[in-house]
Amino acid sequence: MNLTIIGNGNMAQALISGLLEASYSIEVVGRDLNKLELLKQKLPKIIIKELIDGYDISGKNIIFCVKPYNLVEVSKKLKGTAKTFYSVLAGTTIQNIKQNISSKFYARAMPNVAAKFGKSMTTLTGNQFIKEEAIDIFNCIGQTLWVETQNELDIATAVAGSGPAFLAYFADAIIKGGINAGLKKEDAIVLTNGLFDGFVPLLKSDEPENIIKKVMSPNGTTEAGYNYLEKNNIKKEISQTIQTAYNKALELAKS
Ligand SMILES: NC(=O)c1ccc[n+]([C@@H]2O[C@H](COP(=O)([O-])OP(=O)(O)OC[C@H]3O[C@@H](n4cnc5c(N)ncnc54)[C@H](OP(=O)(O)O)[C@@H]3O)[C@@H](O)[C@H]2O)c1
């Protein structure tokens, strides 16, 4: 299958690596030929094209990978009606895209930055007719979840799209906590990396509440730390962080 990726930034590059491994034919369209040439040196199998005025998308399968605020500017350069149009733009509705770009079918995808390692948790929604195709494409960069509404995708954006940044915030706080208590920085980093590594299978095997119960013994060290979290309403604040990121997606959708 031929795919045309518009944009050549971080998300585009993560996607391209996974898609090439799965034997898709990839055309990358960007505004900066120097950047495209550099990308071609890294990934010789791709075809590169400059995004010129009147770039014809007729009959193509497009993955749109520019920033949300570039939608109008970039769409003015496109002509024709695509076959399928996959947008990874956060908080940008299909209705909004339709007003700017013509395609037979539309879907939205919300990957995350772990796509670089083939470990994205990607949420998808859109026209049911391209559901299977969408899942096949985005499974190349990790796991996928198809949801029925764009509202759910906007919530998923807060959870799994922004999620790596929120977990990195936690990781940073744990590292700093270790350093403040007297660990060497490099040791605090090794410990925290190992902690996250081991936590993945743990989380897949049990509910978070059970994990807490298993680690915590009465009057122990974990309980002391846990009580501090509870006293300071940290769970509520983290839930509110997700709500705030979701609110921003709604705000973007309106603008
Ligand atoms: N990064 C993430 O974790 C993540 C997660 C989920 C979704 N997304 C979505 O992915 C999209 C891309 O994000 P990113 O992180 O890949 O951003 P990025 O690295 O900044 O890439 C944006 C790309 O858009 C291109 N572009 C901007 N204006 C253009 C124009 N007028 N004409 C042609 N190309 C233009 C840029 O070209 P130049 O290289 O020439 O500047 C660049 O290649 C965003 O909509 C974001 O919401 C990102």
The ligand as an SDF file (V2000), in Angstrom:
LIG
                    3D

 48 52  0  0  0  0  0  0  0  0999 V2000
    4.9590   14.6410   19.2920 N   0  0  0  0  0  0  0  0  0  0  0  0
    4.0330   13.9260   19.9040 C   0  0  0  0  0  0  0  0  0  0  0  0
    4.2280   13.2960   20.9550 O   0  0  0  0  0  0  0  0  0  0  0  0
    2.6770   13.8240   19.3020 C   0  0  0  0  0  0  0  0  0  0  0  0
    1.7760   12.9030   19.8210 C   0  0  0  0  0  0  0  0  0  0  0  0
    0.5210   12.7910   19.2060 C   0  0  0  0  0  0  0  0  0  0  0  0
    0.1840   13.6210   18.1570 C   0  0  0  0  0  0  0  0  0  0  0  0
    1.0680   14.5270   17.7100 N   0  0  0  0  0  0  0  0  0  0  0  0
    0.6550   15.3930   16.6200 C   0  0  0  0  0  0  0  0  0  0  0  0
    1.5720   15.2430   15.5780 O   0  0  0  0  0  0  0  0  0  0  0  0
    1.6030   16.4440   14.8190 C   0  0  0  0  0  0  0  0  0  0  0  0
    3.0490   16.7360   14.4870 C   0  0  0  0  0  0  0  0  0  0  0  0
    3.7770   16.8660   15.7060 O   0  0  0  0  0  0  0  0  0  0  0  0
    5.3590   16.7380   15.7190 P   0  0  0  0  0  0  0  0  0  0  0  0
    5.7240   16.5280   17.1320 O   0  0  0  0  0  0  0  0  0  0  0  0
    5.8000   15.7820   14.6670 O   0  0  0  0  0  0  0  0  0  0  0  0
    5.7580   18.2300   15.2720 O   0  0  0  0  0  0  0  0  0  0  0  0
    7.0900   18.7210   14.5370 P   0  0  0  0  0  0  0  0  0  0  0  0
    8.2210   17.8250   14.8650 O   0  0  0  0  0  0  0  0  0  0  0  0
    7.1970   20.1750   14.8120 O   0  0  0  0  0  0  0  0  0  0  0  0
    6.7290   18.5290   12.9930 O   0  0  0  0  0  0  0  0  0  0  0  0
    5.8220   19.3680   12.3170 C   0  0  0  0  0  0  0  0  0  0  0  0
    6.0580   19.2350   10.8300 C   0  0  0  0  0  0  0  0  0  0  0  0
    5.1500   20.1000   10.1570 O   0  0  0  0  0  0  0  0  0  0  0  0
    5.8550   20.7500    9.1260 C   0  0  0  0  0  0  0  0  0  0  0  0
    5.2130   22.0160    8.7410 N   0  0  0  0  0  0  0  0  0  0  0  0
    4.8820   23.0400    9.5350 C   0  0  0  0  0  0  0  0  0  0  0  0
    4.3610   24.0400    8.8000 N   0  0  0  0  0  0  0  0  0  0  0  0
    4.3760   23.6290    7.5230 C   0  0  0  0  0  0  0  0  0  0  0  0
    3.9960   24.1980    6.2990 C   0  0  0  0  0  0  0  0  0  0  0  0
    3.4550   25.4310    6.2420 N   0  0  0  0  0  0  0  0  0  0  0  0
    4.1540   23.4920    5.1740 N   0  0  0  0  0  0  0  0  0  0  0  0
    4.6820   22.2690    5.2280 C   0  0  0  0  0  0  0  0  0  0  0  0
    5.0890   21.6540    6.3420 N   0  0  0  0  0  0  0  0  0  0  0  0
    4.9270   22.3340    7.4720 C   0  0  0  0  0  0  0  0  0  0  0  0
    7.2070   21.0010    9.7210 C   0  0  0  0  0  0  0  0  0  0  0  0
    8.1150   21.2930    8.6770 O   0  0  0  0  0  0  0  0  0  0  0  0
    9.6270   21.7890    8.9830 P   0  0  0  0  0  0  0  0  0  0  0  0
   10.3560   20.5400    9.4200 O   0  0  0  0  0  0  0  0  0  0  0  0
   10.0700   22.2860    7.6770 O   0  0  0  0  0  0  0  0  0  0  0  0
    9.5340   22.8210   10.0570 O   0  0  0  0  0  0  0  0  0  0  0  0
    7.4690   19.6490   10.4030 C   0  0  0  0  0  0  0  0  0  0  0  0
    7.9750   18.7240    9.4770 O   0  0  0  0  0  0  0  0  0  0  0  0
    0.9230   17.5270   15.6610 C   0  0  0  0  0  0  0  0  0  0  0  0
   -0.2910   17.8850   15.0720 O   0  0  0  0  0  0  0  0  0  0  0  0
    0.6730   16.8840   16.9950 C   0  0  0  0  0  0  0  0  0  0  0  0
   -0.5700   17.2700   17.5500 O   0  0  0  0  0  0  0  0  0  0  0  0
    2.3080   14.6470   18.2380 C   0  0  0  0  0  0  0  0  0  0  0  0
  1  2  1  0
  2  3  2  0
  2  4  1  0
  4  5  1  0
  4 48  2  0
  5  6  2  0
  6  7  1  0
  7  8  2  0
  8  9  1  0
  8 48  1  0
  9 10  1  0
  9 46  1  0
 10 11  1  0
 11 12  1  0
 11 44  1  0
 12 13  1  0
 13 14  1  0
 14 15  2  0
 14 16  1  0
 14 17  1  0
 17 18  1  0
 18 19  2  0
 18 20  1  0
 18 21  1  0
 21 22  1  0
 22 23  1  0
 23 24  1  0
 23 42  1  0
 24 25  1  0
 25 26  1  0
 25 36  1  0
 26 27  1  0
 26 35  1  0
 27 28  2  0
 28 29  1  0
 29 30  1  0
 29 35  2  0
 30 31  1  0
 30 32  2  0
 32 33  1  0
 33 34  2  0
 34 35  1  0
 36 37  1  0
 36 42  1  0
 37 38  1  0
 38 39  2  0
 38 40  1  0
 38 41  1  0
 42 43  1  0
 44 45  1  0
 44 46  1  0
 46 47  1  0
M  CHG  2   8   1  16  -1
M  END
$$$$
